[in-house]
Amino acid sequence: MQAQPEQQEQQEIEPGQAIRSIGVRDLLAAAWAIFVKDLRSELRTRYALNALVLFAASAAVAVSLGVGFIGMRRTDEYLLIQSALLWIALLFAALNGLSRGFVYEEETRTMAALRLAAPAISVYLGKLLFNLALLLLLDTVTSLLFIVLVRVEVGSPLAFVLVLAAGGLCLATATTILAAIIARASFKSALFAVLAFPLLVPPLIVAIQGTALTLDSAGMTLALPAIRTLLAYAVAMFVASLMLFRFVWEA
């Protein structure tokens, strides 16, 4: 008679122990599976890819027509204008495409299945990897178009790539958690832009100033503080997102 209560206690403890027994390898494997799923879905629909590439191309063409008359005078103001226009194009293209990760799950009604299939941390990491892949494509296409059409001359290519990568990390970490917050909202695009603006303005200012320094021949030395600031912001946003995502995801 005493064996049955003991078995019931073991059955009550087993789920909690199973959750604790999930290792880092299992979490990363689940995150990779979610990333592959989102990548395959995106390759079928190509919604975010088309939005990002078309916005980047149209922005580069519009900017080349608007500021082409400035000429090749490489003053500090001219480099700052080029840097600001580049990051404005990256920002608005990212706002158009990076919210699709969680919105797509809500539209296809697969949110509940995803909650059952993977832990919250794995879901966040998988969506973050997907947004990073989109930003890698966006940074590459936009920067190449600006170099060709807007005649942007990069003085320090390594520092330029590092500033773009650090700024992309800031965009990805901030927009991923925001996309999860607005997934169930009625006016998703408007709410996403409103919430993203105060979070992205500080790193955007640093990225613009850092990119302007890389366009000059100053090299890595002057751009290094901007890169460190962007990386610190990305790490802080990543840690905060990991702490808050479970509450957002299970709400």
TORKOLMAR-177922 format. One record per residue: x, y, z of N, C-alpha, C, O in turn. Coordinates in steps of 0.02 Angstrom, whole numbers, padded with zeros to 5 digits, always signed. Layout:
REM TORKOLMAR-177922
XYZXYZXYZXYZ;...
END
This chain:
REM TORKOLMAR-177922
+00041-00060+00000+00000+00000+00000+00043+00063+00000+00022+00116-00025;+00102+00057+00028+00145+00117+00031+00182+00129-00035+00209+00183-00047;+00183+00077-00078+00220+00084-00141+00185+00132-00188+00218+00167-00226;+00118+00133-00186+00082+00177-00232+00095+00251-00219+00107+00288-00266;+00092+00275-00155+00108+00346-00143+00179+00364-00165+00191+00418-00191;+00227+00315-00153+00295+00330-00174+00301+00337-00249+00337+00379-00275;+00264+00292-00285+00265+00297-00358+00234+00362-00382+00258+00392-00430;+00180+00383-00348+00148+00446-00367+00195+00505-00356+00198+00551-00397;+00233+00503-00299+00280+00557-00286+00335+00559-00339+00356+00612-00361;+00358+00498-00359+00409+00496-00411+00382+00523-00477+00418+00558-00513;+00318+00507-00492+00289+00532-00554+00280+00607-00553+00284+00640-00604;+00267+00635-00493+00260+00707-00488+00328+00742-00494+00331+00799-00518;+00381+00709-00473+00447+00741-00474+00479+00734-00543+00519+00777-00563;+00462+00682-00578+00496+00667-00641+00493+00724-00692+00544+00737-00724;+00435+00759-00703+00435+00813-00752+00484+00868-00736+00519+00892-00780;+00487+00889-00672+00535+00940-00654+00606+00919-00664+00649+00957-00686;+00619+00854-00646+00687+00830-00657+00704+00826-00731+00761+00838-00751;+00654+00810-00772+00666+00807-00844+00683+00875-00872+00725+00881-00917;+00650+00927-00846+00665+00994-00870+00735+01015-00850+00772+01045-00889;+00754+00997-00787+00821+01015-00764+00875+00977-00801+00932+01001-00809;+00857+00916-00824+00906+00874-00856+00922+00896-00928+00967+00868-00959;+00886+00945-00954+00900+00969-01022+00967+01006-01021+00976+01056-00987;+01013+00980-01059+01080+01009-01060+01087+01063-01112+01042+01078-01150;+01147+01093-01112+01162+01146-01159+01160+01119-01231+01137+01154-01276;+01184+01058-01240+01185+01029-01306+01114+01021-01334+01101+01033-01393;+01068+00999-01290+00998+00990-01312+00966+01057-01329+00928+01063-01377;+00981+01108-01288+00954+01175-01302+00980+01202-01368+00942+01230-01408;+01044+01194-01380+01072+01218-01443+01046+01178-01503+01036+01206-01557;+01036+01113-01493+01010+01073-01548+00938+01094-01565+00920+01099-01624;+00898+01108-01514+00830+01132-01526+00830+01200-01559+00790+01214-01603;+00876+01244-01538+00881+01311-01568+00901+01305-01642+00875+01341-01684;+00948+01260-01657+00969+01251-01726+00911+01223-01769+00903+01243-01826;+00872+01178-01740+00814+01150-01776+00763+01205-01792+00734+01205-01846;+00752+01251-01745+00706+01306-01757+00733+01353-01811+00696+01377-01853;+00798+01366-01808+00830+01407-01860+00822+01377-01929+00806+01412-01977;+00834+01311-01935+00828+01277-01999+00755+01279-02023+00742+01288-02083;+00708+01270-01977+00637+01273-01995+00619+01341-02022+00585+01347-02074;+00640+01394-01987+00625+01462-02010+00659+01477-02077+00630+01510-02120;+00720+01452-02086+00755+01464-02148+00720+01430-02207+00714+01459-02261;+00698+01369-02196+00662+01334-02250+00596+01368-02265+00576+01374-02323;+00560+01390-02213+00497+01425-02225+00508+01490-02262+00468+01508-02306;+00562+01525-02245+00577+01588-02279+00597+01577-02352+00579+01617-02395;+00634+01524-02365+00653+01508-02434+00592+01489-02477+00593+01498-02537;+00540+01464-02445+00478+01448-02482+00438+01511-02495+00415+01522-02551;+00428+01552-02445+00386+01612-02452+00426+01673-02478+00401+01711-02519;+00487+01681-02453+00532+01737-02471+00501+01805-02455+00514+01854-02490;+00461+01808-02403+00430+01872-02385+00482+01920-02357+00489+01976-02381;+00518+01897-02305+00567+01941-02273+00625+01956-02320+00649+02013-02321;+00647+01907-02357+00703+01918-02404+00685+01970-02456+00725+02015-02470;+00627+01963-02485+00606+02012-02536+00599+02081-02506+00619+02131-02537;+00570+02085-02446+00561+02151-02414+00628+02183-02399+00637+02243-02412;+00675+02145-02373+00741+02172-02356+00780+02194-02418+00806+02250-02420;+00783+02151-02468+00823+02166-02527+00792+02223-02567+00828+02268-02590;+00727+02222-02576+00695+02276-02614+00701+02343-02580+00712+02394-02612;+00694+02343-02513+00700+02407-02477+00772+02432-02481+00784+02492-02491;+00821+02387-02474+00891+02407-02478+00908+02435-02547+00942+02486-02554;+00883+02401-02600+00897+02424-02668+00864+02491-02682+00896+02536-02711;+00801+02498-02663+00767+02561-02675+00797+02618-02635+00802+02674-02660;+00818+02604-02573+00850+02657-02533+00916+02678-02563+00932+02738-02565;+00956+02630-02587+01020+02647-02617+01012+02688-02681+01048+02736-02692;+00963+02669-02722+00951+02707-02783+00926+02777-02768+00949+02826-02799;+00880+02783-02720+00853+02849-02702+00908+02894-02674+00911+02954-02690;+00950+02866-02631+01004+02905-02601+01054+02927-02654+01079+02983-02653;+01070+02882-02701+01117+02899-02754+01092+02956-02798+01130+02998-02820;+01026+02956-02810+00997+03011-02850+00993+03076-02810+00995+03130-02839;+00986+03070-02745+00976+03130-02704+01040+03164-02684+01042+03226-02681;+01093+03126-02670+01154+03157-02645+01212+03148-02694+01269+03163-02676;+01199+03125-02754+01253+03117-02802+01285+03182-02822+01343+03183-02844;+01249+03236-02815+01276+03301-02836+01328+03328-02787+01363+03376-02804;+01335+03297-02728+01382+03324-02679+01454+03319-02704+01496+03360-02688;+01466+03266-02744+01534+03259-02771+01578+03218-02725+01554+03183-02681;+01643+03222-02737+01691+03179-02703+01730+03217-02650+01785+03194-02632;+01706+03272-02624+01740+03307-02571+01732+03268-02506+01678+03267-02477;+01786+03237-02483+01781+03193-02424+01793+03232-02360+01844+03223-02327;+01747+03275-02344+01750+03311-02281+01718+03268-02226+01687+03217-02241;+01726+03289-02164+01697+03252-02108+01621+03251-02112+01589+03201-02096;+01592+03308-02133+01519+03311-02139+01494+03264-02194+01442+03233-02187;+01531+03260-02249+01511+03217-02304+01513+03143-02283+01468+03105-02300;+01565+03123-02247+01571+03054-02224+01515+03038-02174+01489+02983-02173;+01499+03086-02132+01445+03076-02083+01378+03069-02118+01336+03029-02096;+01367+03107-02171+01305+03101-02209+01299+03033-02242+01246+03001-02239;+01353+03010-02272+01352+02944-02303+01339+02889-02251+01300+02843-02263;+01371+02894-02194+01361+02845-02141+01289+02846-02115+01259+02793-02104;+01262+02905-02105+01193+02911-02080+01143+02882-02130+01097+02846-02110;+01152+02896-02194+01107+02870-02245+01111+02793-02249+01061+02760-02259;+01171+02767-02242+01180+02694-02243+01142+02661-02185+01107+02611-02196;+01149+02688-02125+01117+02657-02068+01042+02669-02066+01005+02629-02038;+01019+02724-02095+00947+02734-02100+00916+02681-02146+00863+02654-02131;+00950+02667-02201+00927+02614-02246+00927+02546-02211+00879+02508-02218;+00980+02531-02173+00982+02468-02137+00928+02464-02083+00898+02411-02074;+00916+02519-02049+00867+02519-01995+00797+02506-02021+00762+02462-01995;+00776+02543-02071+00707+02535-02095+00697+02469-02132+00642+02441-02130;+00749+02445-02165+00743+02379-02195+00736+02325-02142+00697+02278-02150;+00774+02332-02087+00769+02284-02032+00700+02286-02000+00672+02234-01982;+00672+02346-01991+00606+02352-01961+00552+02320-02005+00501+02297-01979;+00564+02319-02070+00515+02288-02115+00517+02212-02114+00466+02179-02123;+00576+02183-02103+00583+02111-02112+00595+02070-02049+00578+02011-02049;+00624+02099-01996+00645+02059-01939+00589+02040-01892+00599+01999-01847;+00530+02069-01900+00474+02051-01855+00436+01990-01880+00389+01969-01847;+00456+01961-01936+00417+01908-01966+00425+01841-01928+00382+01797-01936;+00477+01833-01889+00491+01769-01857+00433+01745-01814+00410+01688-01822;+00410+01787-01768+00355+01768-01724+00287+01783-01755+00238+01749-01740;+00283+01834-01796+00220+01849-01829+00199+01792-01875+00139+01776-01879;+00247+01761-01908+00231+01704-01951+00203+01646-01911+00157+01612-01933;+00232+01634-01852+00206+01580-01809+00134+01594-01787+00093+01549-01782;+00120+01657-01773+00052+01675-01752+00003+01671-01810-00054+01649-01800;+00024+01691-01869-00021+01689-01927-00037+01617-01949-00093+01602-01968;+00013+01573-01945+00002+01504-01964-00024+01461-01906-00035+01401-01915;-00033+01491-01848-00061+01457-01789-00017+01397-01768-00043+01344-01750;+00048+01406-01771+00095+01355-01748+00130+01374-01683+00178+01341-01663;+00105+01427-01650+00137+01451-01589+00131+01399-01533+00180+01386-01498;+00072+01368-01526+00062+01318-01473+00106+01257-01485+00134+01230-01437;+00111+01235-01547+00153+01177-01562+00227+01193-01548+00264+01149-01526;+00248+01254-01561+00317+01273-01549+00331+01275-01474+00386+01258-01452;+00282+01295-01434+00291+01295-01361+00300+01224-01334+00339+01213-01288;+00265+01177-01364+00271+01108-01342+00334+01074-01368+00358+01027-01338;+00359+01097-01424+00415+01063-01457+00483+01083-01430+00530+01043-01433;+00490+01144-01403+00556+01167-01383+00550+01213-01322+00499+01245-01312;+00603+01215-01282+00605+01262-01225+00606+01334-01249+00623+01348-01307;+00588+01379-01204+00584+01450-01222+00653+01477-01244+00657+01516-01291;+00706+01457-01209+00772+01481-01226+00792+01460-01296+00821+01499-01334;+00776+01398-01314+00792+01374-01381+00753+01412-01435+00780+01426-01488;+00691+01428-01420+00651+01467-01467+00683+01535-01479+00689+01557-01536;+00702+01568-01425+00733+01634-01433+00799+01630-01472+00811+01670-01516;+00840+01580-01455+00904+01574-01490+00895+01558-01564+00931+01583-01606;+00846+01515-01579+00833+01498-01649+00809+01558-01689+00832+01569-01745;+00763+01597-01660+00739+01657-01694+00795+01709-01700+00799+01745-01750;+00838+01714-01649+00893+01761-01653+00942+01742-01708+00966+01785-01744;+00957+01677-01715+01001+01655-01769+00971+01671-01837+01007+01691-01883;+00905+01663-01843+00873+01678-01907+00877+01752-01922+00890+01771-01980;+00866+01795-01873+00872+01867-01884+00944+01888-01899+00955+01933-01939;+00991+01854-01868+01061+01869-01883+01078+01850-01955+01116+01886-01989;+01051+01795-01979+01063+01776-02049+01032+01826-02097+01063+01844-02147;+00972+01850-02081+00942+01902-02123+00982+01966-02122+00990+01999-02174;+01007+01985-02063+01047+02046-02058+01113+02040-02094+01138+02088-02122;+01142+01980-02094+01204+01970-02132+01193+01982-02206+01233+02015-02239;+01138+01955-02231+01121+01968-02302+01106+02042-02314+01128+02070-02364;+01069+02073-02268+01051+02143-02275+01112+02188-02274+01118+02233-02316;+01157+02176-02227+01218+02217-02222+01261+02211-02285+01288+02260-02310;+01266+02149-02310+01308+02138-02369+01279+02173-02431+01315+02208-02466;+01214+02163-02442+01183+02192-02502+01182+02268-02497+01199+02302-02546;+01162+02295-02440+01156+02368-02433+01224+02402-02438+01231+02453-02473;+01274+02375-02405+01340+02407-02408+01369+02404-02478+01400+02453-02500;+01361+02349-02513+01386+02345-02582+01350+02394-02628+01381+02426-02670;+01284+02400-02619+01246+02447-02660+01267+02519-02646+01272+02560-02692;+01279+02535-02583+01301+02603-02566+01371+02617-02592+01386+02673-02614;+01415+02567-02590+01483+02577-02616+01482+02590-02691+01520+02631-02717;+01437+02555-02726+01434+02562-02799+01394+02624-02820+01418+02664-02860;+01334+02632-02792+01289+02685-02815+01301+02752-02782+01299+02804-02815;+01314+02752-02717+01324+02815-02681+01398+02834-02679+01416+02887-02653;+01441+02792-02707+01513+02805-02709+01543+02813-02640+01582+02858-02627;+01525+02767-02596+01554+02765-02529+01622+02732-02533+01628+02675-02555;+01673+02767-02511+01741+02741-02510+01760+02723-02439+01761+02766-02395;+01776+02660-02428+01792+02634-02362+01867+02641-02350+01907+02611-02386;+01885+02681-02300+01956+02690-02285+01987+02631-02249+02044+02614-02262;+01948+02600-02203+01972+02542-02166+01921+02486-02172+01873+02485-02134;+01929+02440-02219+01879+02388-02231+01866+02344-02170+01808+02327-02156;+01918+02325-02132+01908+02283-02074+01867+02318-02021+01820+02288-01993;+01883+02381-02006+01844+02418-01957+01772+02429-01982+01726+02427-01942;+01763+02439-02046+01696+02448-02075+01654+02385-02065+01596+02389-02045;+01683+02327-02078+01647+02264-02069+01631+02252-01996+01577+02228-01980;+01678+02267-01951+01666+02256-01880+01612+02302-01853+01572+02280-01811;+01609+02364-01875+01556+02409-01852+01488+02386-01878+01438+02387-01842;+01486+02364-01941+01423+02338-01968+01401+02275-01930+01341+02267-01916;+01449+02231-01914+01431+02170-01878+01407+02186-01807+01358+02157-01784;+01441+02231-01773+01420+02249-01705+01353+02284-01705+01311+02271-01662;+01342+02329-01753+01277+02361-01759+01222+02311-01777+01166+02317-01753;+01238+02262-01819+01190+02211-01836+01171+02169-01775+01113+02149-01768;+01219+02154-01732+01203+02118-01670+01155+02158-01626+01109+02129-01597;+01165+02223-01622+01119+02265-01584+01048+02263-01613+00999+02256-01577;+01043+02268-01679+00978+02265-01712+00944+02197-01700+00885+02194-01685;+00982+02143-01706+00953+02076-01699+00930+02063-01628+00874+02038-01618;+00971+02079-01578+00952+02064-01509+00892+02106-01487+00851+02082-01449;+00888+02168-01510+00832+02210-01490+00768+02191-01526+00714+02189-01496;+00772+02178-01591+00711+02165-01629+00682+02095-01617+00622+02085-01625;+00724+02048-01597+00698+01980-01585+00650+01978-01527+00596+01950-01532;+00669+02009-01471+00624+02009-01413+00563+02053-01426+00508+02038-01403;+00571+02107-01465+00514+02149-01481+00465+02113-01528+00405+02123-01522;+00491+02073-01573+00448+02035-01618+00405+01985-01578+00347+01974-01596;+00432+01956-01525+00393+01911-01483+00339+01949-01445+00285+01922-01433;+00354+02011-01426+00305+02050-01387+00245+02070-01430+00188+02068-01407;+00258+02090-01493+00204+02116-01535+00171+02063-01578+00128+02079-01620;+00189+01999-01569+00163+01947-01613+00087+01941-01610+00055+01926-01661;+00057+01953-01552-00015+01946-01545-00053+02012-01551-00114+02014-01544;-00017+02066-01563-00049+02131-01566-00088+02139-01631-00075+02104-01680;-00135+02185-01630-00176+02198-01690-00137+02237-01742-00136+02219-01801;-00105+02291-01721-00066+02333-01767+00008+02318-01756+00043+02354-01721;+00031+02263-01786+00098+02238-01772+00153+02284-01797+00200+02299-01761;+00148+02307-01859+00201+02348-01888+00209+02414-01852+00265+02435-01836;+00153+02447-01837+00157+02512-01803+00184+02504-01732+00226+02543-01711;+00160+02453-01696+00183+02442-01628+00257+02422-01626+00294+02443-01582;+00278+02383-01675+00348+02363-01678+00393+02423-01688+00445+02428-01656;+00374+02468-01732+00415+02528-01744+00416+02573-01683+00469+02602-01666;+00360+02580-01649+00357+02623-01589+00401+02596-01533+00437+02633-01501;+00398+02530-01522+00438+02500-01469+00512+02498-01487+00555+02503-01444;+00527+02489-01551+00597+02483-01572+00634+02550-01571+00695+02552-01562;+00598+02605-01581+00631+02670-01587+00673+02688-01526+00732+02704-01535;+00647+02686-01464+00690+02706-01408+00746+02657-01394+00797+02676-01365;+00739+02593-01413+00791+02544-01401+00848+02549-01452+00905+02534-01436;+00831+02569-01513+00880+02568-01567+00914+02635-01580+00965+02637-01615;+00887+02689-01554+00917+02755-01567+00987+02760-01536+01033+02783-01570;+00998+02740-01472+01067+02746-01445+01119+02707-01484+01171+02736-01501;+01109+02642-01499+01161+02608-01539+01166+02634-01610+01219+02631-01640;+01110+02661-01636+01112+02688-01704+01158+02749-01707+01195+02757-01755;+01155+02792-01657+01199+02851-01656+01272+02830-01653+01314+02858-01689;+01287+02781-01610+01356+02757-01605+01379+02725-01670+01435+02735-01692;+01334+02686-01702+01352+02653-01764+01364+02703-01820+01410+02693-01861;+01325+02756-01823+01335+02807-01874+01403+02841-01865+01440+02850-01913;+01418+02860-01804+01483+02893-01792+01541+02846-01804+01592+02866-01831;+01534+02783-01783+01587+02735-01795+01598+02720-01868+01655+02713-01890;+01544+02714-01906+01550+02700-01978+01582+02759-02014+01621+02749-02060;+01566+02820-01993+01597+02879-02024+01672+02879-02013+01710+02901-02057;+01695+02854-01956+01767+02850-01944+01800+02798-01988+01857+02807-02009;+01765+02743-02002+01794+02691-02044+01797+02713-02117+01838+02686-02155;+01755+02760-02138+01759+02784-02206+01820+02827-02218+01843+02834-02275;+01847+02856-02164+01909+02893-02170+01967+02845-02165+01958+02785-02152;+02026+02868-02177+02086+02826-02174+02115+02820-02105+02173+02803-02096;+02074+02834-02053+02099+02832-01985+02113+02761-01961+02158+02751-01920;+02076+02712-01986+02089+02643-01969+02050+02621-01907+02000+02651-01888;+02075+02567-01877+02040+02534-01822+02043+02573-01758+01998+02567-01716;+02094+02614-01748+02105+02645-01683+02047+02690-01662+02023+02684-01606;+02024+02733-01707+01970+02779-01689+01902+02744-01686+01858+02766-01649;+01893+02690-01724+01829+02656-01725+01822+02604-01670+01766+02581-01657;+01876+02587-01636+01873+02535-01585+01826+02552-01526+01790+02507-01504;+01825+02614-01500+01776+02629-01447+01704+02620-01468+01663+02596-01429;+01688+02637-01530+01619+02627-01554+01602+02553-01558+01547+02533-01541;+01650+02512-01581+01638+02440-01585+01628+02410-01516+01584+02369-01506;+01668+02432-01467+01659+02407-01399+01592+02427-01370+01559+02387-01336;+01571+02488-01383+01506+02511-01357+01449+02471-01387+01403+02451-01352;+01452+02458-01452+01399+02419-01485+01398+02348-01459+01344+02320-01448;+01456+02317-01450+01458+02249-01424+01432+02246-01352+01397+02199-01334;+01449+02296-01312+01423+02298-01243+01347+02304-01243+01313+02272-01203;+01320+02345-01286+01247+02352-01291+01215+02287-01313+01164+02267-01286;+01245+02254-01363+01218+02191-01387+01218+02137-01333+01170+02099-01327;+01273+02133-01295+01276+02084-01241+01224+02099-01187+01190+02053-01163;+01217+02162-01167+01168+02180-01117+01097+02165-01141+01056+02140-01102;+01082+02180-01204+01016+02166-01231+01004+02091-01236+00948+02067-01226;+01056+02053-01253+01049+01981-01258+01034+01949-01191+00991+01907-01185;+01070+01970-01139+01059+01943-01072+00989+01962-01047+00954+01920-01019;+00969+02025-01057+00902+02046-01036+00848+02008-01073+00797+01991-01044;+00859+01995-01137+00809+01958-01177+00803+01886-01153+00747+01860-01150;+00859+01855-01136+00856+01787-01110+00818+01784-01044+00782+01735-01031;+00824+01834-01003+00789+01835-00939+00715+01849-00947+00674+01823-00909;+00697+01890-00996+00627+01910-01004+00587+01868-01053+00526+01868-01052;+00622+01832-01097+00586+01798-01151+00538+01745-01126+00484+01736-01154;+00556+01709-01073+00513+01656-01048+00446+01684-01026+00394+01652-01038;+00445+01743-00995+00382+01773-00974+00341+01798-01033+00280+01792-01033;+00375+01824-01084+00340+01846-01144+00312+01786-01182+00256+01788-01207;+00351+01732-01186+00333+01674-01226+00276+01634-01195+00233+01607-01230;+00275+01631-01128+00225+01591-01094+00164+01632-01072+00119+01606-01041;+00163+01696-01088+00106+01738-01068+00044+01722-01108-00008+01752-01098;
END
